[in-house]
Every structure is written in structure tokens, then in C-alpha cells.
Amino acid sequence: MNEKSQDGISRPLDKFVKRAIKYLGCNTARILAPCNQLFLIIGFNRNTKTDDKPGQWVKNGKPIDFDYIEEHVIASGKDSKELWESVKSYRKMQRETYNGKKPGLPFLSI
């Protein structure tokens, strides 16, 4: 029987998520599965203080800063094998596109 975690995703996919975080160097990852399709969403810890436009958030006339997670859907597949192939294709495209230079989002640093 396939055990489920609290969020309803099977435990093998929990391992998949941990593997993806390590492989891609992101801070968070999760899988959504609408309509029998898996989607990998990766996230990066961010703070408004270090954004391109710091101070854009204002409360009572004073700039405020806060932490948040910037997320991107980067891969999809009908099963975990197809999803992992999509992850590898994403990383390959990232490397070819930026040729060793540090890319900006949605591409990850290598």
C-alpha cells in the first residue's frame, strides 16, 4: 500500500522533493498533481529588503521589509520518472542558456 503524508502526496514523492532541492539548489520544492499531471514547483527564500526595488512596500508611510518565498513551476510529468526527466531538461537548458554565468530567475544558479 502506498503511504500518504499529511498533505496527501505519497512518501516516494517526498523523497523526490528532497532530491530535487539538492539537485537544483533551491530552498523549497513541492509537487502538485491536478488532473493526473505532476508539477514541480521550486521556491527561493527572499526578503523585500534585497529585492530589485527595496522599499516598495509601505505601511503608514514607512517602508517595510518581510521574508517571502518566490516560486516557479519548472517541470511536469505524468509520473515521477517523466517529472524527473523534465527536471533534468530544465537544468540542461539552464546551463546551455547561461553558459556558466550566474542566471537570474526563473533559471537557477548552477
MIZAKOL-748316 format. One record per residue (C-alpha): x, y, z. Coordinates in steps of 0.25 Angstrom, whole numbers, plus 2048, in hexadecimal, padded with zeros to 3 digits. Each point is the difference from the previous one (the first is absolute). Layout:
N
+-----+-----+-----+
!  xx !  yy !  zz !
+-----+-----+-----+
!   X !   Y !   Z !
...
+-----+-----+-----+
//
This chain:
110
+-----+-----+-----+
!  xx !  yy !  zz !
+-----+-----+-----+
! 800 ! 800 ! 800 !
! 805 ! 80E ! 7FD !
! 801 ! 808 ! 80C !
! 7FC ! 80F ! 800 !
! 806 ! 80B ! 807 !
! 7F7 ! 80B ! 807 !
! 7FF ! 808 ! 7F3 !
! 7FB ! 7F4 ! 7F8 !
! 80C ! 7FE ! 7F8 !
! 806 ! 7F2 ! 800 !
! 80D ! 7FE ! 808 !
! 809 ! 7FC ! 7F4 !
! 7FC ! 80E ! 7FA !
! 805 ! 806 ! 80E !
! 80E ! 7FA ! 7FC !
! 7FF ! 806 ! 7F2 !
! 7FE ! 80E ! 806 !
! 80C ! 7FE ! 809 !
! 808 ! 7FB ! 7F4 !
! 7FB ! 80C ! 7F8 !
! 804 ! 80A ! 80A !
! 80E ! 7FB ! 801 !
! 801 ! 7FE ! 7F1 !
! 7FB ! 80E ! 7FC !
! 806 ! 808 ! 80C !
! 7F2 ! 806 ! 804 !
! 7FB ! 803 ! 80E !
! 7F2 ! 7F9 ! 7FE !
! 7F9 ! 7F7 ! 7F7 !
! 7F2 ! 7F9 ! 7FF !
! 7F8 ! 7F8 ! 7F6 !
! 7F2 ! 803 ! 7FC !
! 7F8 ! 7F5 ! 7F9 !
! 7F4 ! 806 ! 7F9 !
! 7F9 ! 7F8 ! 7F5 !
! 80A ! 7F4 ! 801 !
! 80C ! 809 ! 7FD !
! 80B ! 803 ! 809 !
! 806 ! 80E ! 801 !
! 80D ! 803 ! 808 !
! 800 ! 80E ! 806 !
! 80D ! 805 ! 805 !
! 802 ! 80C ! 80A !
! 80B ! 809 ! 804 !
! 800 ! 808 ! 80E !
! 800 ! 80E ! 7FD !
! 7FF ! 80D ! 808 !
! 7FA ! 80D ! 7FB !
! 80C ! 808 ! 805 !
! 809 ! 7F9 ! 7F6 !
! 7F6 ! 801 ! 7F4 !
! 803 ! 808 ! 7F3 !
! 7F7 ! 80B ! 806 !
! 802 ! 800 ! 80F !
! 7F6 ! 809 ! 808 !
! 7F5 ! 7FE ! 7F6 !
! 7F7 ! 7FA ! 80C !
! 7FB ! 80B ! 809 !
! 7F7 ! 800 ! 80C !
! 7FC ! 80D ! 807 !
! 809 ! 808 ! 7F7 !
! 80D ! 7F8 ! 804 !
! 807 ! 7F5 ! 7F8 !
! 7FE ! 7F2 ! 805 !
! 808 ! 7F3 ! 7FD !
! 7FC ! 7F2 ! 801 !
! 804 ! 7F2 ! 7FC !
! 7F9 ! 7F8 ! 7F6 !
! 802 ! 7F4 ! 7F6 !
! 801 ! 803 ! 7F1 !
! 7FA ! 7F4 ! 7F9 !
! 801 ! 7FB ! 7F2 !
! 7FA ! 7F4 ! 7F9 !
! 80C ! 7F9 ! 7F8 !
! 7FC ! 7F2 ! 7FD !
! 7F4 ! 7F7 ! 7FD !
! 7FE ! 7F1 ! 7FD !
! 7F5 ! 7F5 ! 801 !
! 809 ! 7F8 ! 80A !
! 80C ! 803 ! 808 !
! 809 ! 7FA ! 7F5 !
! 7FB ! 80A ! 7F6 !
! 800 ! 80B ! 80A !
! 80F ! 7FD ! 803 !
! 803 ! 800 ! 7F1 !
! 7F9 ! 80E ! 7FF !
! 809 ! 805 ! 80C !
! 80D ! 7FB ! 7F9 !
! 7FB ! 807 ! 7F3 !
! 7FE ! 80D ! 808 !
! 80E ! 800 ! 806 !
! 806 ! 7FC ! 7F3 !
! 7F9 ! 80C ! 7F9 !
! 804 ! 809 ! 80B !
! 80F ! 7FC ! 7FE !
! 800 ! 802 ! 7F1 !
! 7F8 ! 80D ! 801 !
! 80A ! 806 ! 80A !
! 80D ! 7F9 ! 7FC !
! 805 ! 800 ! 80F !
! 7FC ! 80E ! 803 !
! 7F7 ! 803 ! 80C !
! 7F2 ! 800 ! 7FB !
! 7F4 ! 808 ! 806 !
! 7F3 ! 7FA ! 803 !
! 7F9 ! 7F8 ! 7FB !
! 80D ! 7F9 ! 7FD !
! 808 ! 7FB ! 80C !
! 80E ! 802 ! 803 !
! 809 ! 7F4 ! 7FD !
+-----+-----+-----+
//
